[in-house]
Amino acid sequence: MFIFVLSFKKIRVYKPLFMLPLEVFESKKGTKVVAASNLHATLKLPVRQYGVQIRRWLKDVYEFGDGIRKPQPYRDYAKRPRPGEPLEDFYLTLELAKLIALRTNSKVKLKYARLLEVFANNGQMNLFN
């Protein structure tokens, strides 16, 4: 599975009163991704730590479905082109975004991890795992 960032269609997750909106993008090939900056803001993490946390997220080791490994460029994440913006941003696959959310110190991490899991399964909850 590769991430191609030529064009994405935005799917907006409408928020309940207690949650910020998480924007999920879908490519023409069906790859669903979230923006790292949006995930960071949604998890209510400190803004001043964004750059440090993004670098840590992309260098850390996670337990993916195919084994324990580091995130790979163009497989798990891709750079998000934003000309004129001072901060780097990345597209993250839903699997990587879920693993990142579960590792953070956010109080709402479980809610967003479950939401990302539902989106990864096309809106269906996995009841038997």
N, CA, C and O atoms as a GROMACS GRO file, in nm:
protein
  516
    1MET      N    1   0.085  -0.117   0.000
    1MET     CA    2   0.000   0.000   0.000
    1MET      C    3   0.090   0.123   0.000
    1MET      O    4   0.178   0.136   0.085
    2PHE      N    5   0.068   0.212  -0.094
    2PHE     CA    6   0.145   0.335  -0.103
    2PHE      C    7   0.051   0.454  -0.094
    2PHE      O    8  -0.065   0.445  -0.132
    3ILE      N    9   0.101   0.565  -0.044
    3ILE     CA   10   0.024   0.687  -0.034
    3ILE      C   11   0.062   0.776  -0.151
    3ILE      O   12   0.178   0.814  -0.165
    4PHE      N   13  -0.034   0.809  -0.233
    4PHE     CA   14  -0.012   0.904  -0.340
    4PHE      C   15  -0.090   1.030  -0.305
    4PHE      O   16  -0.210   1.023  -0.281
    5VAL      N   17  -0.022   1.143  -0.302
    5VAL     CA   18  -0.083   1.265  -0.251
    5VAL      C   19  -0.122   1.362  -0.362
    5VAL      O   20  -0.127   1.483  -0.340
    6LEU      N   21  -0.149   1.311  -0.481
    6LEU     CA   22  -0.186   1.400  -0.590
    6LEU      C   23  -0.320   1.466  -0.566
    6LEU      O   24  -0.334   1.587  -0.581
    7SER      N   25  -0.418   1.387  -0.529
    7SER     CA   26  -0.549   1.446  -0.501
    7SER      C   27  -0.621   1.363  -0.396
    7SER      O   28  -0.625   1.240  -0.404
    8PHE      N   29  -0.676   1.430  -0.301
    8PHE     CA   30  -0.752   1.365  -0.196
    8PHE      C   31  -0.889   1.429  -0.186
    8PHE      O   32  -0.904   1.550  -0.203
    9LYS      N   33  -0.986   1.346  -0.159
    9LYS     CA   34  -1.121   1.394  -0.133
    9LYS      C   35  -1.137   1.398   0.018
    9LYS      O   36  -1.105   1.300   0.086
   10LYS      N   37  -1.184   1.508   0.071
   10LYS     CA   38  -1.197   1.524   0.215
   10LYS      C   39  -1.329   1.466   0.263
   10LYS      O   40  -1.435   1.494   0.208
   11ILE      N   41  -1.320   1.386   0.367
   11ILE     CA   42  -1.437   1.336   0.438
   11ILE      C   43  -1.430   1.401   0.574
   11ILE      O   44  -1.332   1.382   0.645
   12ARG      N   45  -1.530   1.474   0.613
   12ARG     CA   46  -1.524   1.543   0.742
   12ARG      C   47  -1.600   1.461   0.846
   12ARG      O   48  -1.715   1.422   0.824
   13VAL      N   49  -1.536   1.437   0.955
   13VAL     CA   50  -1.600   1.369   1.067
   13VAL      C   51  -1.665   1.477   1.151
   13VAL      O   52  -1.596   1.565   1.204
   14TYR      N   53  -1.795   1.473   1.163
   14TYR     CA   54  -1.863   1.575   1.242
   14TYR      C   55  -1.848   1.544   1.389
   14TYR      O   56  -1.863   1.430   1.433
   15LYS      N   57  -1.819   1.646   1.462
   15LYS     CA   58  -1.784   1.631   1.602
   15LYS      C   59  -1.906   1.638   1.693
   15LYS      O   60  -1.998   1.716   1.669
   16PRO      N   61  -1.906   1.556   1.796
   16PRO     CA   62  -1.997   1.580   1.906
   16PRO      C   63  -1.949   1.704   1.981
   16PRO      O   64  -1.842   1.756   1.950
   17LEU      N   65  -2.023   1.749   2.077
   17LEU     CA   66  -1.990   1.873   2.147
   17LEU      C   67  -1.855   1.868   2.219
   17LEU      O   68  -1.791   1.972   2.235
   18PHE      N   69  -1.812   1.752   2.261
   18PHE     CA   70  -1.690   1.743   2.340
   18PHE      C   71  -1.566   1.708   2.258
   18PHE      O   72  -1.458   1.695   2.314
   19MET      N   73  -1.578   1.694   2.126
   19MET     CA   74  -1.464   1.654   2.044
   19MET      C   75  -1.440   1.753   1.930
   19MET      O   76  -1.534   1.810   1.877
   20LEU      N   77  -1.313   1.773   1.894
   20LEU     CA   78  -1.278   1.854   1.778
   20LEU      C   79  -1.295   1.770   1.652
   20LEU      O   80  -1.288   1.647   1.658
   21PRO      N   81  -1.318   1.834   1.536
   21PRO     CA   82  -1.336   1.755   1.414
   21PRO      C   83  -1.204   1.696   1.365
   21PRO      O   84  -1.101   1.763   1.366
   22LEU      N   85  -1.208   1.572   1.323
   22LEU     CA   86  -1.092   1.505   1.265
   22LEU      C   87  -1.121   1.488   1.117
   22LEU      O   88  -1.220   1.426   1.079
   23GLU      N   89  -1.034   1.544   1.033
   23GLU     CA   90  -1.055   1.539   0.889
   23GLU      C   91  -0.984   1.417   0.832
   23GLU      O   92  -0.864   1.399   0.850
   24VAL      N   93  -1.061   1.333   0.763
   24VAL     CA   94  -1.007   1.214   0.698
   24VAL      C   95  -1.013   1.238   0.548
   24VAL      O   96  -1.117   1.275   0.494
   25PHE      N   97  -0.900   1.217   0.480
   25PHE     CA   98  -0.892   1.234   0.336
   25PHE      C   99  -0.886   1.096   0.270
   25PHE      O  100  -0.830   1.002   0.326
   26GLU      N  101  -0.945   1.086   0.151
   26GLU     CA  102  -0.942   0.960   0.077
   26GLU      C  103  -0.891   0.985  -0.063
   26GLU      O  104  -0.937   1.077  -0.131
   27SER      N  105  -0.795   0.904  -0.107
   27SER     CA  106  -0.739   0.919  -0.242
   27SER      C  107  -0.831   0.853  -0.343
   27SER      O  108  -0.929   0.787  -0.306
   28LYS      N  109  -0.799   0.870  -0.470
   28LYS     CA  110  -0.878   0.806  -0.575
   28LYS      C  111  -0.867   0.654  -0.568
   28LYS      O  112  -0.958   0.583  -0.611
   29LYS      N  113  -0.757   0.606  -0.513
   29LYS     CA  114  -0.736   0.461  -0.500
   29LYS      C  115  -0.797   0.406  -0.371
   29LYS      O  116  -0.795   0.285  -0.349
   30GLY      N  117  -0.850   0.492  -0.286
   30GLY     CA  118  -0.917   0.447  -0.165
   30GLY      C  119  -0.833   0.450  -0.039
   30GLY      O  120  -0.879   0.405   0.066
   31THR      N  121  -0.711   0.502  -0.046
   31THR     CA  122  -0.627   0.513   0.074
   31THR      C  123  -0.678   0.626   0.162
   31THR      O  124  -0.694   0.739   0.116
   32LYS      N  125  -0.705   0.595   0.287
   32LYS     CA  126  -0.756   0.696   0.381
   32LYS      C  127  -0.643   0.743   0.470
   32LYS      O  128  -0.568   0.663   0.526
   33VAL      N  129  -0.631   0.875   0.483
   33VAL     CA  130  -0.524   0.936   0.561
   33VAL      C  131  -0.578   1.052   0.642
   33VAL      O  132  -0.686   1.104   0.615
   34VAL      N  133  -0.500   1.094   0.742
   34VAL     CA  134  -0.529   1.216   0.819
   34VAL      C  135  -0.403   1.302   0.816
   34VAL      O  136  -0.292   1.252   0.798
   35ALA      N  137  -0.421   1.431   0.834
   35ALA     CA  138  -0.307   1.523   0.841
   35ALA      C  139  -0.251   1.519   0.983
   35ALA      O  140  -0.327   1.518   1.080
   36ALA      N  141  -0.120   1.516   0.994
   36ALA     CA  142  -0.055   1.511   1.125
   36ALA      C  143  -0.089   1.633   1.209
   36ALA      O  144  -0.108   1.622   1.330
   37SER      N  145  -0.097   1.750   1.146
   37SER     CA  146  -0.129   1.872   1.220
   37SER      C  147  -0.271   1.866   1.276
   37SER      O  148  -0.297   1.912   1.387
   38ASN      N  149  -0.363   1.809   1.198
   38ASN     CA  150  -0.501   1.796   1.243
   38ASN      C  151  -0.511   1.695   1.358
   38ASN      O  152  -0.583   1.718   1.455
   39LEU      N  153  -0.439   1.584   1.346
   39LEU     CA  154  -0.438   1.483   1.454
   39LEU      C  155  -0.380   1.543   1.582
   39LEU      O  156  -0.433   1.520   1.690
   40HIS      N  157  -0.273   1.618   1.569
   40HIS     CA  158  -0.209   1.682   1.684
   40HIS      C  159  -0.304   1.778   1.754
   40HIS      O  160  -0.315   1.778   1.877
   41ALA      N  161  -0.374   1.859   1.676
   41ALA     CA  162  -0.469   1.955   1.734
   41ALA      C  163  -0.590   1.884   1.794
   41ALA      O  164  -0.639   1.924   1.900
   42THR      N  165  -0.637   1.780   1.728
   42THR     CA  166  -0.753   1.706   1.775
   42THR      C  167  -0.726   1.637   1.908
   42THR      O  168  -0.813   1.629   1.994
   43LEU      N  169  -0.604   1.588   1.924
   43LEU     CA  170  -0.568   1.521   2.050
   43LEU      C  171  -0.539   1.620   2.162
   43LEU      O  172  -0.507   1.580   2.274
   44LYS      N  173  -0.550   1.750   2.132
   44LYS     CA  174  -0.530   1.857   2.230
   44LYS      C  175  -0.390   1.852   2.293
   44LYS      O  176  -0.374   1.866   2.414
   45LEU      N  177  -0.290   1.832   2.207
   45LEU     CA  178  -0.152   1.831   2.253
   45LEU      C  179  -0.096   1.973   2.245
   45LEU      O  180  -0.147   2.053   2.167
   46PRO      N  181   0.006   2.006   2.324
   46PRO     CA  182   0.061   2.142   2.324
   46PRO      C  183   0.114   2.183   2.187
   46PRO      O  184   0.190   2.109   2.124
   47VAL      N  185   0.074   2.300   2.140
   47VAL     CA  186   0.112   2.349   2.008
   47VAL      C  187   0.262   2.368   1.997
   47VAL      O  188   0.320   2.341   1.892
   48ARG      N  189   0.325   2.414   2.102
   48ARG     CA  190   0.469   2.443   2.095
   48ARG      C  191   0.553   2.317   2.081
   48ARG      O  192   0.671   2.326   2.047
   49GLN      N  193   0.496   2.200   2.106
   49GLN     CA  194   0.570   2.074   2.093
   49GLN      C  195   0.543   2.002   1.961
   49GLN      O  196   0.585   1.888   1.943
   50TYR      N  197   0.472   2.067   1.870
   50TYR     CA  198   0.432   2.001   1.745
   50TYR      C  199   0.551   1.945   1.666
   50TYR      O  200   0.551   1.828   1.630
   51GLY      N  201   0.652   2.027   1.640
   51GLY     CA  202   0.766   1.984   1.560
   51GLY      C  203   0.842   1.868   1.621
   51GLY      O  204   0.879   1.774   1.551
   52VAL      N  205   0.864   1.875   1.751
   52VAL     CA  206   0.936   1.768   1.821
   52VAL      C  207   0.855   1.639   1.819
   52VAL      O  208   0.909   1.531   1.795
   53GLN      N  209   0.724   1.650   1.843
   53GLN     CA  210   0.641   1.531   1.846
   53GLN      C  211   0.628   1.466   1.709
   53GLN      O  212   0.628   1.343   1.700
   54ILE      N  213   0.617   1.544   1.603
   54ILE     CA  214   0.608   1.488   1.468
   54ILE      C  215   0.734   1.408   1.436
   54ILE      O  216   0.726   1.295   1.387
   55ARG      N  217   0.850   1.465   1.464
   55ARG     CA  218   0.976   1.394   1.438
   55ARG      C  219   0.984   1.265   1.520
   55ARG      O  220   1.030   1.162   1.471
   56ARG      N  221   0.938   1.270   1.644
   56ARG     CA  222   0.940   1.152   1.730
   56ARG      C  223   0.841   1.046   1.677
   56ARG      O  224   0.872   0.927   1.675
   57TRP      N  225   0.723   1.091   1.633
   57TRP     CA  226   0.623   0.998   1.580
   57TRP      C  227   0.678   0.922   1.459
   57TRP      O  228   0.653   0.802   1.445
   58LEU      N  229   0.750   0.990   1.373
   58LEU     CA  230   0.797   0.928   1.249
   58LEU      C  231   0.924   0.845   1.268
   58LEU      O  232   0.961   0.768   1.179
   59LYS      N  233   0.992   0.858   1.382
   59LYS     CA  234   1.113   0.779   1.408
   59LYS      C  235   1.089   0.666   1.506
   59LYS      O  236   1.176   0.580   1.523
   60ASP      N  237   0.975   0.664   1.571
   60ASP     CA  238   0.947   0.564   1.674
   60ASP      C  239   0.913   0.429   1.611
   60ASP      O  240   0.895   0.420   1.489
   61VAL      N  241   0.905   0.325   1.692
   61VAL     CA  242   0.874   0.190   1.646
   61VAL      C  243   0.732   0.157   1.692
   61VAL      O  244   0.695   0.182   1.806
   62TYR      N  245   0.652   0.099   1.600
   62TYR     CA  246   0.512   0.066   1.628
   62TYR      C  247   0.483  -0.078   1.589
   62TYR      O  248   0.556  -0.138   1.510
   63GLU      N  249   0.376  -0.132   1.644
   63GLU     CA  250   0.332  -0.266   1.608
   63GLU      C  251   0.222  -0.255   1.503
   63GLU      O  252   0.104  -0.240   1.536
   64PHE      N  253   0.262  -0.262   1.377
   64PHE     CA  254   0.168  -0.257   1.265
   64PHE      C  255   0.108  -0.396   1.245
   64PHE      O  256   0.150  -0.492   1.309
   65GLY      N  257   0.010  -0.405   1.158
   65GLY     CA  258  -0.052  -0.534   1.128
   65GLY      C  259   0.045  -0.634   1.068
   65GLY      O  260   0.026  -0.755   1.081
   66ASP      N  261   0.150  -0.585   1.000
   66ASP     CA  262   0.247  -0.674   0.936
   66ASP      C  263   0.375  -0.691   1.016
   66ASP      O  264   0.474  -0.743   0.964
   67GLY      N  265   0.376  -0.648   1.140
   67GLY     CA  266   0.493  -0.667   1.225
   67GLY      C  267   0.534  -0.540   1.298
   67GLY      O  268   0.472  -0.435   1.283
   68ILE      N  269   0.639  -0.551   1.377
   68ILE     CA  270   0.691  -0.438   1.454
   68ILE      C  271   0.799  -0.371   1.370
   68ILE      O  272   0.896  -0.435   1.330
   69ARG      N  273   0.780  -0.243   1.344
   69ARG     CA  274   0.875  -0.170   1.258
   69ARG      C  275   0.855  -0.021   1.274
   69ARG      O  276   0.762   0.025   1.340
   70LYS      N  277   0.946   0.056   1.211
   70LYS     CA  278   0.933   0.201   1.205
   70LYS      C  279   0.842   0.238   1.089
   70LYS      O  280   0.833   0.162   0.992
   71PRO      N  281   0.774   0.351   1.096
   71PRO     CA  282   0.692   0.396   0.982
   71PRO      C  283   0.782   0.420   0.860
   71PRO      O  284   0.892   0.474   0.872
   72GLN      N  285   0.732   0.380   0.743
   72GLN     CA  286   0.809   0.394   0.620
   72GLN      C  287   0.747   0.503   0.533
   72GLN      O  288   0.625   0.511   0.519
   73PRO      N  289   0.834   0.588   0.474
   73PRO     CA  290   0.782   0.694   0.386
   73PRO      C  291   0.708   0.634   0.266
   73PRO      O  292   0.749   0.530   0.212
   74TYR      N  293   0.601   0.697   0.226
   74TYR     CA  294   0.516   0.659   0.114
   74TYR      C  295   0.445   0.526   0.134
   74TYR      O  296   0.376   0.478   0.044
   75ARG      N  297   0.460   0.467   0.250
   75ARG     CA  298   0.382   0.349   0.285
   75ARG      C  299   0.290   0.381   0.403
   75ARG      O  300   0.172   0.347   0.402
   76ASP      N  301   0.347   0.447   0.504
   76ASP     CA  302   0.271   0.484   0.623
   76ASP      C  303   0.249   0.634   0.636
   76ASP      O  304   0.155   0.677   0.703
   77TYR      N  305   0.334   0.712   0.571
   77TYR     CA  306   0.319   0.857   0.576
   77TYR      C  307   0.381   0.919   0.452
   77TYR      O  308   0.464   0.858   0.385
   78ALA      N  309   0.338   1.040   0.422
   78ALA     CA  310   0.394   1.117   0.311
   78ALA      C  311   0.391   1.264   0.348
   78ALA      O  312   0.304   1.307   0.424
   79LYS      N  313   0.484   1.340   0.295
   79LYS     CA  314   0.489   1.483   0.322
   79LYS      C  315   0.370   1.551   0.257
   79LYS      O  316   0.336   1.523   0.142
   80ARG      N  317   0.307   1.640   0.330
   80ARG     CA  318   0.192   1.715   0.279
   80ARG      C  319   0.242   1.848   0.224
   80ARG      O  320   0.297   1.928   0.299
   81PRO      N  321   0.224   1.872   0.094
   81PRO     CA  322   0.273   1.998   0.037
   81PRO      C  323   0.190   2.116   0.084
   81PRO      O  324   0.069   2.120   0.066
   82ARG      N  325   0.258   2.213   0.146
   82ARG     CA  326   0.193   2.334   0.194
   82ARG      C  327   0.287   2.452   0.168
   82ARG      O  328   0.358   2.494   0.260
   83PRO      N  329   0.288   2.505   0.047
   83PRO     CA  330   0.381   2.614   0.016
   83PRO      C  331   0.354   2.738   0.102
   83PRO      O  332   0.239   2.778   0.121
   84GLY      N  333   0.460   2.796   0.152
   84GLY     CA  334   0.448   2.917   0.231
   84GLY      C  335   0.424   2.894   0.378
   84GLY      O  336   0.428   2.990   0.456
   85GLU      N  337   0.399   2.772   0.419
   85GLU     CA  338   0.375   2.742   0.560
   85GLU      C  339   0.508   2.713   0.630
   85GLU      O  340   0.591   2.641   0.574
   86PRO      N  341   0.531   2.767   0.748
   86PRO     CA  342   0.659   2.744   0.816
   86PRO      C  343   0.673   2.604   0.875
   86PRO      O  344   0.785   2.556   0.892
   87LEU      N  345   0.563   2.538   0.907
   87LEU     CA  346   0.569   2.406   0.969
   87LEU      C  347   0.549   2.296   0.866
   87LEU      O  348   0.469   2.310   0.773
   88GLU      N  349   0.624   2.186   0.882
   88GLU     CA  350   0.604   2.070   0.796
   88GLU      C  351   0.477   1.999   0.840
   88GLU      O  352   0.440   1.999   0.957
   89ASP      N  353   0.411   1.939   0.743
   89ASP     CA  354   0.293   1.859   0.774
   89ASP      C  355   0.303   1.730   0.695
   89ASP      O  356   0.368   1.725   0.590
   90PHE      N  357   0.238   1.626   0.745
   90PHE     CA  358   0.245   1.495   0.682
   90PHE      C  359   0.106   1.435   0.675
   90PHE      O  360   0.020   1.464   0.758
   91TYR      N  361   0.084   1.350   0.573
   91TYR     CA  362  -0.033   1.265   0.568
   91TYR      C  363   0.005   1.135   0.639
   91TYR      O  364   0.111   1.078   0.611
   92LEU      N  365  -0.080   1.088   0.730
   92LEU     CA  366  -0.056   0.964   0.803
   92LEU      C  367  -0.166   0.866   0.769
   92LEU      O  368  -0.283   0.905   0.762
   93THR      N  369  -0.132   0.739   0.748
   93THR     CA  370  -0.236   0.639   0.726
   93THR      C  371  -0.318   0.626   0.855
   93THR      O  372  -0.271   0.663   0.963
   94LEU      N  373  -0.439   0.574   0.842
   94LEU     CA  374  -0.524   0.561   0.960
   94LEU      C  375  -0.464   0.466   1.063
   94LEU      O  376  -0.479   0.486   1.183
   95GLU      N  377  -0.395   0.362   1.016
   95GLU     CA  378  -0.332   0.268   1.109
   95GLU      C  379  -0.223   0.337   1.191
   95GLU      O  380  -0.217   0.321   1.313
   96LEU      N  381  -0.137   0.413   1.124
   96LEU     CA  382  -0.031   0.485   1.195
   96LEU      C  383  -0.091   0.592   1.287
   96LEU      O  384  -0.044   0.609   1.400
   97ALA      N  385  -0.193   0.662   1.241
   97ALA     CA  386  -0.257   0.764   1.324
   97ALA      C  387  -0.318   0.704   1.450
   97ALA      O  388  -0.311   0.764   1.557
   98LYS      N  389  -0.376   0.585   1.438
   98LYS     CA  390  -0.434   0.518   1.555
   98LYS      C  391  -0.324   0.478   1.653
   98LYS      O  392  -0.339   0.497   1.774
   99LEU      N  393  -0.215   0.423   1.602
   99LEU     CA  394  -0.104   0.383   1.690
   99LEU      C  395  -0.042   0.504   1.759
   99LEU      O  396  -0.004   0.497   1.876
  100ILE      N  397  -0.031   0.615   1.687
  100ILE     CA  398   0.022   0.738   1.745
  100ILE      C  399  -0.072   0.790   1.853
  100ILE      O  400  -0.028   0.828   1.962
  101ALA      N  401  -0.201   0.791   1.824
  101ALA     CA  402  -0.299   0.841   1.920
  101ALA      C  403  -0.294   0.763   2.051
  101ALA      O  404  -0.303   0.821   2.159
  102LEU      N  405  -0.279   0.632   2.041
  102LEU     CA  406  -0.275   0.550   2.162
  102LEU      C  407  -0.148   0.571   2.245
  102LEU      O  408  -0.149   0.544   2.365
  103ARG      N  409  -0.041   0.620   2.184
  103ARG     CA  410   0.085   0.644   2.255
  103ARG      C  411   0.095   0.781   2.319
  103ARG      O  412   0.185   0.805   2.400
  104THR      N  413   0.006   0.872   2.285
  104THR     CA  414   0.017   1.008   2.336
  104THR      C  415  -0.033   1.016   2.480
  104THR      O  416  -0.089   0.921   2.534
  105ASN      N  417  -0.011   1.131   2.541
  105ASN     CA  418  -0.059   1.156   2.677
  105ASN      C  419  -0.192   1.231   2.677
  105ASN      O  420  -0.227   1.296   2.775
  106SER      N  421  -0.265   1.222   2.569
  106SER     CA  422  -0.392   1.292   2.556
  106SER      C  423  -0.502   1.224   2.637
  106SER      O  424  -0.504   1.102   2.652
  107LYS      N  425  -0.593   1.304   2.690
  107LYS     CA  426  -0.706   1.249   2.765
  107LYS      C  427  -0.813   1.191   2.673
  107LYS      O  428  -0.895   1.111   2.717
  108VAL      N  429  -0.813   1.231   2.545
  108VAL     CA  430  -0.915   1.186   2.451
  108VAL      C  431  -0.860   1.084   2.351
  108VAL      O  432  -0.921   1.061   2.247
  109LYS      N  433  -0.746   1.023   2.382
  109LYS     CA  434  -0.681   0.934   2.286
  109LYS      C  435  -0.764   0.810   2.253
  109LYS      O  436  -0.765   0.766   2.138
  110LEU      N  437  -0.833   0.754   2.349
  110LEU     CA  438  -0.911   0.633   2.324
  110LEU      C  439  -1.028   0.662   2.231
  110LEU      O  440  -1.060   0.580   2.145
  111LYS      N  441  -1.094   0.775   2.248
  111LYS     CA  442  -1.207   0.811   2.162
  111LYS      C  443  -1.164   0.825   2.018
  111LYS      O  444  -1.231   0.776   1.927
  112TYR      N  445  -1.050   0.892   1.996
  112TYR     CA  446  -1.003   0.912   1.859
  112TYR      C  447  -0.943   0.785   1.800
  112TYR      O  448  -0.953   0.763   1.680
  113ALA      N  449  -0.880   0.702   1.882
  113ALA     CA  450  -0.828   0.574   1.832
  113ALA      C  451  -0.944   0.486   1.785
  113ALA      O  452  -0.934   0.420   1.682
  114ARG      N  453  -1.052   0.484   1.861
  114ARG     CA  454  -1.170   0.407   1.819
  114ARG      C  455  -1.233   0.465   1.692
  114ARG      O  456  -1.276   0.391   1.604
  115LEU      N  457  -1.237   0.597   1.684
  115LEU     CA  458  -1.292   0.663   1.566
  115LEU      C  459  -1.208   0.631   1.442
  115LEU      O  460  -1.264   0.605   1.335
  116LEU      N  461  -1.077   0.633   1.455
  116LEU     CA  462  -0.988   0.598   1.343
  116LEU      C  463  -1.004   0.452   1.304
  116LEU      O  464  -0.997   0.419   1.185
  117GLU      N  465  -1.025   0.365   1.400
  117GLU     CA  466  -1.048   0.223   1.371
  117GLU      C  467  -1.177   0.203   1.293
  117GLU      O  468  -1.183   0.121   1.201
  118VAL      N  469  -1.281   0.277   1.329
  118VAL     CA  470  -1.408   0.269   1.257
  118VAL      C  471  -1.391   0.316   1.113
  118VAL      O  472  -1.443   0.253   1.021
  119PHE      N  473  -1.318   0.425   1.093
  119PHE     CA  474  -1.294   0.474   0.957
  119PHE      C  475  -1.210   0.376   0.876
  119PHE      O  476  -1.232   0.360   0.756
  120ALA      N  477  -1.115   0.310   0.940
  120ALA     CA  478  -1.031   0.212   0.869
  120ALA      C  479  -1.114   0.093   0.824
  120ALA      O  480  -1.083   0.031   0.722
  121ASN      N  481  -1.218   0.060   0.898
  121ASN     CA  482  -1.305  -0.053   0.864
  121ASN      C  483  -1.430  -0.009   0.790
  121ASN      O  484  -1.532  -0.078   0.795
  122ASN      N  485  -1.425   0.104   0.722
  122ASN     CA  486  -1.536   0.157   0.642
  122ASN      C  487  -1.663   0.176   0.723
  122ASN      O  488  -1.773   0.145   0.676
  123GLY      N  489  -1.649   0.227   0.843
  123GLY     CA  490  -1.765   0.261   0.924
  123GLY      C  491  -1.822   0.147   1.006
  123GLY      O  492  -1.929   0.163   1.066
  124GLN      N  493  -1.755   0.033   1.010
  124GLN     CA  494  -1.804  -0.081   1.086
  124GLN      C  495  -1.711  -0.109   1.203
  124GLN      O  496  -1.590  -0.112   1.187
  125MET      N  497  -1.769  -0.129   1.321
  125MET     CA  498  -1.688  -0.162   1.438
  125MET      C  499  -1.653  -0.309   1.436
  125MET      O  500  -1.734  -0.393   1.395
  126ASN      N  501  -1.532  -0.341   1.479
  126ASN     CA  502  -1.487  -0.478   1.487
  126ASN      C  503  -1.524  -0.532   1.624
  126ASN      O  504  -1.462  -0.496   1.724
  127LEU      N  505  -1.626  -0.617   1.631
  127LEU     CA  506  -1.678  -0.662   1.759
  127LEU      C  507  -1.610  -0.788   1.812
  127LEU      O  508  -1.618  -0.817   1.932
  128PHE      N  509  -1.544  -0.864   1.725
  128PHE     CA  510  -1.494  -0.995   1.766
  128PHE      C  511  -1.343  -1.002   1.777
  128PHE      O  512  -1.288  -1.112   1.777
  129ASN      N  513  -1.275  -0.890   1.787
  129ASN     CA  514  -1.129  -0.892   1.805
  129ASN      C  515  -1.091  -0.847   1.941
  129ASN      O  516  -0.972  -0.842   1.973
   0.00000   0.00000   0.00000
